[in-house]
Structure formats: C-alpha cells, structure tokens
C-alpha cells in the first residue's frame, strides 16, 4: 500500500504499488540514483544496486561521501528508471516517453557481519551478470572490509509507469503529422576480451548477449 510519501500525485493513474511490479523494475534496472542531503545541499549520485527479497543493497567504497552520509541513518531516496519508448504526438506539447520507474524512500543500515556482506556482494554481482560470482575469484577479507554495503528496506516504495500511444488533442488528430512510438532498448553487444585473455567468453556471457 502507498504511504503519504510514495503516493503518486502527478498522473496518479500511472502509479503502481504492487511489490511484483516494483521488484521487476528494480531487478531489470542496472543502475540506480541515490539522493541525500549534506549540510542543506542535495546530491543525487548514480550507483549499482541489487534487490534481495525485501531489501535493496547499495555498495561502494568506505570513502564514498554518499555511503558515509547514508549509513548515518539519514533519509535517502533511491530511484530507477527504464526508458521503453519515445512518444511522438502530433503536437509538440503532447510528446512524451514510455517508462517504468521506481522510487524507494527510507533509511539505510550498514552491514557489518562478514557473511551478510558477502551475500550482499554476491547479490550485486549476480544482478549485473548472472553466473559470474561462481566463475570469478571470491572477495578476500581485505576486499570485504574495504567495501561498504548498505541495506535499505523496501517498505516505502512505489512504481510509476507510462505506456501506450501518444495522447493527442482531438483538434490535432487531422493534422498531417506523423505520430507514434520509437521503441528503445538497452542491448549488450558482442563481448570484448581483455588483453591477455584467451578462449571464448563463458556461456552466461553469450546468454546475456541474447537476453
């Protein structure tokens, strides 16, 4: 259920509060933006995330101002957006975009337990490249200690979605102007091996390319 803070006010008909919808958008997105305030100055920083059940993980360097601030229990706002199409109407005013977005509000908690941090790191890697965790070297103790991981509950979250064709004013429908959708998609290209790497990419890389 939406809270007073997450209820969609602009185009409320586009709001979706089902966890299934919210989870699907978070899982498909490869990047999020975390908003926070330091000394009255707002900052919005792009970073990597991963969802594990009812928890959203954010990770990075202990030297990150974003993570140093967020782990102090301040209010944060995490957003993700998937852009699906450009929407071209007959009038400039009615142009739009088809998108799926999520806003998560709350206060993050730093993970300090080694096993919890290791699981969160695995979730992040598997979110980006499924199958990579078991293929690559596992993190050392120094690397685990040198990583800050925050856990943000998904108790306050909402999705907003725009889909479908352009919505033209009735008076514009007869105009000789092309209108419709230009679909957009994020598609991986062929893997490029690093210098000194021999052989073919792992099977999951090829599957990722076809996804």
Residue, then its C-alpha position, 0 to 999 in steps of 0.5 A: x500500500x502507498x504511504x503519504x510519501x510514495x503516493x503518486x500525485x502527478x498522473x496518479x493513474x500511472x502509479x503502481x504499488x504492487x511489490x511484483x511490479x516494483x521488484x521487476x523494475x528494480x531487478x531489470x534496472x542496472x543502475x540506480x540514483x541515490x539522493x541525500x542531503x549534506x549540510x542543506x545541499x542535495x546530491x543525487x549520485x548514480x550507483x549499482x544496486x541489487x534487490x534481495x527479497x525485501x531489501x535493496x543493497x547499495x555498495x561502494x567504497x568506505x570513502x564514498x561521501x554518499x555511503x558515509x552520509x547514508x549509513x548515518x541513518x539519514x533519509x535517502x531516496x533511491x530511484x530507477x528508471x527504464x526508458x521503453x519508448x519515445x512518444x511522438x504526438x502530433x503536437x509538440x506539447x503532447x510528446x512524451x516517453x514510455x517508462x517504468x520507474x521506481x522510487x524507494x524512500x527510507x533509511x539505510x543500515x550498514x552491514x557489518x557481519x562478514x557473511x551478510x556482506x558477502x551475500x550482499x556482494x554476491x547479490x550485486x554481482x549476480x544482478x549485473x551478470x548472472x553466473x559470474x560470482x561462481x566463475x570469478x575469484x571470491x572477495x578476500x577479507x581485505x576486499x570485504x572490509x574495504x567495501x561498504x554495503x548498505x541495506x535499505x528496506x523496501x517498505x516505502x516504495x512505489x512504481x510509476x509507469x507510462x505506456x501506450x500511444x501518444x495522447x493527442x488533442x482531438x483538434x490535432x488528430x487531422x493534422x498531417x503529422x506523423x505520430x507514434x512510438x520509437x521503441x528503445x532498448x538497452x542491448x549488450x553487444x558482442x563481448x570484448x576480451x581483455x588483453x591477455x585473455x584467451x578462449x571464448x567468453x563463458x556461456x552466461x556471457x553469450x546468454x546475456x548477449x541474447x537476453 
